[in-house]
């Protein structure tokens, strides 16, 4: 079991026939099962002391009436890695202090779309309209594997892409919930990815996540079983003794993971909308991750450029030493930062085949 508690299971009439409902009831037998309210205000969350935390204990099964698949919008002026997103689950059982979902999602409950057939048809439509490969992930609005032991969502997604070799599916997580995946024959176009950080940030700012050591051990198990893996150091956070912390994580990776099985590693610095400062202070107390020299550029708070250059360069050097040859890239940065950190834009980097694949 994942260990993430669910107190309420809400289901719309359209989703009531889904087998996921019976799986959820079996996984959380003590949860109330009720008809879903259309809006979170009807679910009593607005009156809770911490609506975000309370919403994480309610699972809503719905039929998605909108789009499932979209290209990551990126930001004007920044270099995009051509990522595609599946909006299958909105909301996350893990509670990270820096999480943008605290301010982005108006519905605090965890919403799971059950109409997988519609998602599969939409994927075929996108493939027909798109030349070249699609790198697709479910981890933007949730953790891909948080309920995998209970609901088996990864098995359904892996089955969907197994016969679609142009699609690379990334399952991104801060958990160790990979048992059902390891029971499956490895699939060439599936990558299991872990969000990593310095141990102090994982311990102090990522409530409910597995420890860094546990995540890396899970990645080692995945590699030993024949699966490809990836890592996301995002957000990198400047904190006391941060250089030593990130070098420690890199050293743990060097001991546990074969660089040849690493598909990519992304580096992204802490960034947030200015309105998030009040949310973080209210829910997590002291300044914590808000300490530091930030600048508004253009609509997000980001570390000043000299700090970001030092942050990226330090972590890049540690990872290149730990996992030689593994492709690294920057997330949400422009050409100036790429040249400062790597000496070149992604398409022109040494050993550039992986970069061309991601940034073509």
C-alpha positions in Angstrom: 0.0 0.0 0.0 1.1 3.6 -0.6 0.3 4.9 2.8 -1.6 8.0 1.6 -4.9 8.2 3.5 -8.2 8.8 1.7 -11.2 9.7 3.9 -13.7 10.3 1.2 -14.3 8.8 -2.3 -16.6 11.0 -4.3 -17.9 9.8 -7.7 -19.9 11.4 -10.4 -22.8 9.4 -12.0 -20.8 9.1 -15.2 -17.9 7.6 -13.4 -19.8 5.2 -11.2 -19.4 2.2 -13.6 -15.6 2.5 -13.7 -13.6 -0.4 -12.3 -11.4 2.2 -10.6 -14.3 2.9 -8.2 -14.2 -0.7 -6.9 -10.4 -0.6 -6.6 -10.6 2.6 -4.6 -13.2 1.2 -2.2 -11.1 -1.9 -1.7 -8.0 0.1 -1.1 -9.6 2.5 1.4 -12.4 0.5 3.0 -12.9 3.1 5.8 -13.5 5.9 3.4 -17.0 7.4 2.9 -18.4 6.9 -0.6 -20.6 9.6 -1.9 -21.9 11.4 -5.0 -19.4 14.0 -6.1 -20.3 17.7 -5.8 -19.6 19.7 -8.9 -17.5 22.3 -7.0 -15.2 22.0 -4.0 -17.3 24.5 -2.1 -20.0 21.9 -1.9 -17.6 19.5 -0.3 -17.1 21.5 2.9 -13.4 22.2 2.2 -13.7 26.0 2.3 -14.5 25.7 6.0 -11.5 23.5 6.8 -8.5 25.0 8.7 -6.2 23.9 5.8 -8.3 23.3 2.7 -5.2 22.1 0.8 -4.3 19.4 3.3 -7.9 18.4 3.7 -8.5 18.1 0.0 -5.6 15.7 -0.3 -7.7 13.2 1.6 -10.6 13.2 -0.9 -10.5 11.3 -4.2 -13.0 12.3 -6.8 -13.7 10.0 -9.8 -14.9 12.0 -12.8 -15.3 11.8 -16.6 -12.9 14.3 -18.2 -14.9 16.4 -20.6 -12.0 18.5 -21.8 -8.7 17.6 -23.4 -6.4 15.0 -21.9 -3.2 15.7 -23.9 -1.5 19.1 -24.4 2.0 20.4 -25.1 3.7 22.0 -22.2 3.1 25.7 -22.8 6.6 26.8 -21.7 7.3 30.5 -21.4 8.1 33.0 -24.1 11.9 33.5 -24.4 12.8 30.3 -22.6 14.1 27.1 -24.3 11.4 24.4 -24.3 12.2 20.6 -24.1 9.0 19.7 -26.1 7.3 17.9 -23.3 3.7 16.8 -23.6 1.4 16.4 -20.6 -1.5 14.0 -19.8 -4.0 15.7 -17.6 -5.2 12.5 -16.0 -5.0 13.3 -12.3 -5.2 16.8 -10.8 -4.0 17.1 -7.2 -1.4 15.3 -5.2 -1.3 13.3 -2.0 2.3 14.6 -1.3 2.5 18.0 0.3 5.6 20.0 -0.8 6.1 23.5 0.5 7.0 24.8 -3.0 4.2 23.1 -4.9 2.5 25.4 -7.4 -0.7 23.4 -7.2 -1.4 25.0 -3.8 -2.2 28.2 -5.7 -3.0 26.9 -9.2 -5.8 24.4 -8.6 -9.1 25.8 -7.5 -10.4 22.4 -6.6 -8.4 21.1 -3.7 -9.6 17.5 -4.0 -7.6 14.9 -6.0 -9.5 14.4 -9.2 -9.0 11.3 -11.3 -10.4 11.0 -14.8 -11.8 7.5 -15.5 -12.5 7.7 -19.3 -9.2 6.1 -20.5 -10.7 5.2 -23.9 -11.2 8.9 -24.7 -7.6 9.6 -23.7 -6.3 6.8 -25.9 -8.3 8.1 -28.9 -7.0 11.6 -28.3 -3.4 10.3 -28.2 -3.9 8.7 -31.6 -5.3 11.9 -33.0 -2.2 13.8 -31.8 0.1 11.2 -33.2 -1.6 11.4 -36.6 -1.2 15.2 -36.6 2.4 15.3 -35.3 5.7 14.3 -37.0 8.3 12.7 -34.9 8.3 11.4 -31.4 6.2 12.6 -28.4 7.6 12.6 -24.9 4.6 12.3 -22.7 4.2 12.5 -18.9 1.5 12.5 -16.2 3.5 14.2 -13.5 2.7 17.9 -14.0 -0.5 18.1 -11.9 0.1 15.1 -9.7 2.6 12.4 -8.7 2.4 9.6 -11.3 2.7 6.7 -8.9 1.3 8.0 -5.6 -1.7 5.6 -5.8 -0.2 3.0 -8.1 -0.4 0.2 -5.5 -4.1 0.8 -5.0 -5.3 1.7 -8.5 -2.8 0.3 -10.9 -2.8 3.4 -13.2 0.7 2.8 -14.4 -0.3 -0.6 -15.9 -3.0 1.0 -17.9 -0.7 3.8 -19.2 2.1 1.4 -20.0 -0.3 -0.8 -22.0 -1.4 2.3 -23.9 2.0 3.2 -25.1 3.4 -0.3 -25.5 2.0 -0.5 -29.1 2.8 3.2 -29.9 6.6 3.3 -30.2 6.6 7.0 -31.2 5.5 7.8 -27.7 7.9 7.9 -24.8 6.0 7.7 -21.5 7.6 9.2 -18.4 6.2 8.3 -15.0 7.5 10.8 -12.5 7.3 10.3 -8.8 8.7 11.1 -5.3 7.5 7.7 -4.1 8.9 4.1 -4.2 5.6 2.6 -5.5 7.1 0.6 -8.3 6.2 -3.0 -7.4 3.5 -3.4 -10.0 5.9 -1.9 -12.7 8.6 -4.3 -11.7 6.2 -7.2 -12.1 5.8 -6.1 -15.8 8.3 -6.9 -18.6 10.3 -3.7 -19.3 9.0 -1.5 -22.2 11.5 0.3 -24.3 9.5 3.5 -24.6 8.7 3.9 -20.8 10.9 5.8 -18.4 10.5 5.8 -14.7 11.6 9.2 -13.3 12.3 10.4 -9.8 12.2 14.0 -8.6 15.3 14.5 -6.4 16.7 17.2 -4.2 19.2 17.7 -1.5 18.4 15.5 1.5 17.6 18.5 3.7 15.0 19.8 1.3 13.4 16.4 0.8 13.2 16.0 4.6 12.0 19.5 5.5 9.9 20.6 2.5 8.4 17.4 0.9 5.8 16.0 3.4 4.8 12.5 2.6 7.5 11.9 0.0 10.0 9.0 0.3 13.5 10.0 1.4 16.2 10.6 -1.1 17.9 7.4 -0.2 14.7 5.4 -0.7 14.0 7.0 -4.1 17.5 6.3 -5.3 17.2 2.7 -4.0 13.9 2.4 -6.0 15.7 3.7 -9.1 18.4 1.1 -8.6 15.8 -1.6 -8.4 14.2 -0.4 -11.6 17.5 -0.3 -13.5 18.3 -3.8 -12.2 14.9 -5.0 -13.6 15.7 -3.6 -17.0 13.8 -0.3 -16.9 15.1 3.1 -18.1 15.2 5.9 -15.6 15.4 9.7 -15.4 15.8 12.3 -12.7 14.5 15.8 -12.1 16.4 18.1 -9.8 13.6 20.6 -9.7 13.3 22.8 -7.8 16.9 23.4 -6.9 16.8 25.4 -3.6 19.5 27.5 -2.1 19.7 26.6 1.6 22.3 26.2 4.3 25.2 24.0 3.0 23.3 23.4 -0.3 26.4 22.6 -2.3 27.3 19.7 0.0 23.6 18.5 0.0 23.4 18.3 -3.8 26.8 16.6 -4.0 25.6 14.1 -1.5 22.6 13.2 -3.7 24.8 13.0 -6.7 27.2 10.6 -4.9 24.3 8.4 -3.9 23.3 8.2 -7.5 26.8 7.3 -8.6 26.7 4.3 -6.2 23.3 3.0 -7.3 22.6 3.7 -11.0 24.2 2.8 -14.2 24.6 6.0 -16.3 23.8 4.1 -19.5 20.2 3.5 -18.3 19.6 7.2 -17.5 17.6 8.8 -20.3 17.8 12.4 -19.0 18.3 14.6 -16.0 16.7 18.0 -15.7 17.8 21.0 -13.6 15.3 23.7 -12.6 15.7 26.4 -10.0 13.0 27.4 -7.5 10.4 29.7 -9.1 6.9 30.7 -8.0 4.2 33.3 -8.6 4.4 36.2 -6.1 1.0 35.2 -4.7 2.5 31.9 -3.5 4.6 33.6 -0.8 1.6 34.1 1.4 0.4 30.5 0.8 3.7 29.0 1.7 4.0 31.2 4.9 0.5 30.3 6.0 0.8 26.6 5.4 4.5 25.9 6.3 5.3 28.6 8.9 8.8 30.2 8.8 10.4 31.7 5.8 12.1 28.4 4.9 12.6 28.2 1.1 11.6 31.9 0.7 14.9 33.0 2.1 17.2 34.1 -0.7 17.7 36.8 -3.3 14.7 36.7 -5.6 13.8 38.9 -8.6 10.5 39.2 -10.4 11.1 38.0 -14.0 8.7 38.5 -15.7 5.8 37.1 -13.7 7.5 34.6 -11.4 9.9 35.1 -8.5 13.3 33.5 -9.4 16.8 33.6 -7.9 18.9 36.4 -9.3 20.9 35.2 -12.4 24.3 35.0 -10.7 22.9 32.7 -8.0 21.1 30.5 -10.6 24.4 30.2 -12.7 26.3 29.1 -9.6 23.5 26.8 -8.5 23.2 25.1 -11.9 26.9 24.9 -12.5 27.6 23.3 -9.1 24.9 20.6 -9.5 25.7 20.0 -13.2 29.4 19.4 -12.3 28.4 17.0 -9.5 26.1 15.0 -11.7 28.5 14.8 -14.6 31.1 13.3 -12.3 28.5 11.0 -10.8 26.8 9.9 -14.0 29.2 10.5 -16.9 27.5 10.7 -20.2 24.0 11.1 -18.9 22.2 13.9 -20.8 21.5 17.0 -18.6 19.3 19.9 -19.5 17.9 23.1 -18.0 14.2 23.5 -17.4 12.6 27.0 -17.9 15.8 28.8 -18.8 16.9 30.9 -21.7 19.8 30.9 -24.1 22.0 33.1 -21.9 21.8 30.6 -19.0 22.4 27.6 -21.2 25.6 29.2 -22.6 26.7 30.2 -19.1 26.2 26.7 -17.6 26.9 24.4 -20.6 28.8 26.6 -23.0 26.3 26.0 -25.8 22.7 25.7 -26.6 21.2 22.1 -26.3 21.3 21.3 -30.0 25.1 22.1 -30.2 26.2 20.3 -27.0 28.8 17.5 -27.0 27.2 14.1 -27.1 24.3 16.0 -28.5 22.1 13.1 -29.8 19.9 13.1 -26.6 19.7 16.8 -26.7 18.6 16.9 -30.3 15.9 14.3 -29.4 14.5 16.4 -26.6 14.9 19.9 -28.2 14.4 19.2 -31.9 
